[in-house]
Amino acid sequence: MKRLIQAAMLIAFLFDTGMAGELSKKFNWWGTIAFRQRHEIYKEYVDISAQDTIKWGTLRTTDNNSKTRLGYKFGFTLDINEYVTAAVTLRSGVGKVMWQDINNENTSGLSPGLQEAYIHWQPPYAETFLGRMPQEGNAMWDLYASSNNIRDPVRQDNPTDGVFNDKMGFLNGVKLLVPVGPVTLRGVYHTDYVGGDRREYASSSASAERSQMDSYTRLGGFSLDIYELFKIINRPISDELNWSLDFDYGKPRRTRDVRDPTPDSTYAEEKLYGAALNIGIHPSSRIIGVDYQFSYGFNSREGIYKSDFYDNKITCELIGFRVTLRYQNNLQEITEGIYTGHKAKRTATHIYLNKEMWGLDIQPRYIRFVNKIAGNKSTTNDRYELTTTITF
């Protein structure tokens, strides 16, 4: 009670001095709350290696389930001065995906967790993010985040399972953006963990000791505004066309806890890169608009696997309705051990319809997942959803 009285006195003092009015001009808060009703039909087909007397592709089981789910995200930004902004974002689904089942027996997934907390520094000629910052970009980030931040073993290796914003996407580290005409150069330094320590012995044969050594990734990339480039070289191009190219190349280095017996957490060599082409057509009449994105990501981890990920998405807007079609294809090949050469092919077909009515965004969705593990397993998952979202 004493603290509440002190807080009330502080607020009264701020309003009396006019400081609260100044603070409100610099403080912006926002949020998103959504309910989702889902029905899934999951089918598993026969494993030929285990049941070689049954024809490959014969349906083995069919599971149906219905779920009511909740997802939310809220945060704030505070303008410190004309160059510096601080931001914090909280959301449901800590360590997993944002959407959680409404279940009286277990509501732990609905507790708010920290997704982002960073400083945005924007002096002349540059832009810098420091801290736990937003993760944005091409399909490489979908591929990278699927195993980097998701702790659900069913979903963690599958970049097609869920829309990008559904995952706990963030970067710990620093991102630098430098605009040079139509090109924006960027560099990213990312660590898997925000803490860790290591001790090495200089004059001893004893092995190094570490409790949780940081794994880190250095990335360089650029974004090219092709529309602005055409203007610079005096080539005619329609004002209704937006056209951009995005590319990233990374050099990850991963270590592991010496007490962790899992050898898969150490990689001698890793490659990571991706690109995206974005084309938008927005007529001045605003009757219809079209956005298309083709994106690609690649990640190989020596002694573990190599993975290619293709993502095609087209969005059309017509008299207040928005339709999104998306097709994702991920091919992962095991490169070590008894499963060397085995391939996992994961595809997802998304169809979304959006309509905003009286402040409520209504989105019917259909997603079909097909997973094929060469010579072992084949599954399909048809997902029907209705999502209603309020943004403030």
C-alpha angles and dihedrals in degrees: 000000000000091000091050091053090049091050092049091050090050092051091048090050092050093051091045092054095041092241093119091059091053091047093051089058090058099038119080124177130185141171148185127210123181139173120206129195111201136186120185134191110198120189128187121196127212121283105232093201092058100036106029092162090068122073114258111256096032112143111253106177140359122203126189126192138167125204139181109211137187129206130176141172130183138165148142143235125212122199104220093181138325092293106034132061127175121207138185128187125190126187146165123263103054110205092357135054124313099245113080133184117252098236125159091208097055123021098153091111090061094061112110117256133186114263102164137012115163149136120241110207116188113176120162115299096007145056127208135188118196128185130016096349139179117284111222135155144071133342090283088077092052089053094044095046095047091073099021103062108011114095096184104104092207094059106026099093096040116086092181095059103098136353115289094254089054091070127076094257119177141124126228110211139032134323122192123195121190118182115213108178109294091350125080112198118205140186126192130195110190132180124195091219132032093219140037143129139213135189123199126188113226099195103028139077090228115122122249118271124220135161098196112347116197117254111210142192129200116203135182126190149137144221119219121201100209092188091059090044091056090050091053094052091045096243115148115248131164119259087222092065123084115188129174141163126210129191137175133181122188139192108202124192117192130186130174144220107274088222091058108096092198107107092193091080093071122070126185092200133013134178127198129175142138146171140198136197117204124192123179129182115192115169117210089240087067090211091122136008132185131198123185128185130184113188135176134191133185130191127171126179116192113241092012118056149305121232135195121193126190121187124187120182133172125182124191127190119201126172095326099323124106121202121190125193118185134175121188127187124187123181117188123181125194111229102183141049132010092327095056109147095019112133132207115204116194123182132176129191115198127193117180133175120195129193126167114211124178093336096316122108110214118195126180109194138189123190127177117196121193119186123185123183105193110251094351120059145001126190138172128198121193110195123193116188142172114198126188116191135189119195123192 
